[in-house]
Amino acid sequence: MEKIEVGEVFTIGDEEQEEEVEVVAALTIDGQDYVAVAFADDLQEENEEDIEVFFLKVDEEGDFDVIESDEEFDKVAEAFDEMMDEMDEMDE
């Protein structure tokens, strides 16, 4: 599968409830790909304070999977925060 790009929109969920999410960041940590996603509806409202970002692991087939351990989640969240800080510094 092709590499997932920032800005791509995907539908996640089950048959009863599906939500569109947009990739807001993609990063690789120790050879594992992760994405930070937010609900597409929230991003369209452009109210940054209310946007909830969550992280998903990308498996070998390119499908999204949940991050199961707190240690892995913390590692991904910290890397994402560092990446966002670097982007903010570049914008200044």
Buried (B, 14 or more C-beta within 10 A) or exposed (E): EEEBEEEBEBEBEEEEEEEBBBBBBBBEBEEBBBBBBBBBEBBEEEEEEEEEBBBBBBEEEEEBEEBEEEEBBEBBBEBBEEBBEEEEEEEE
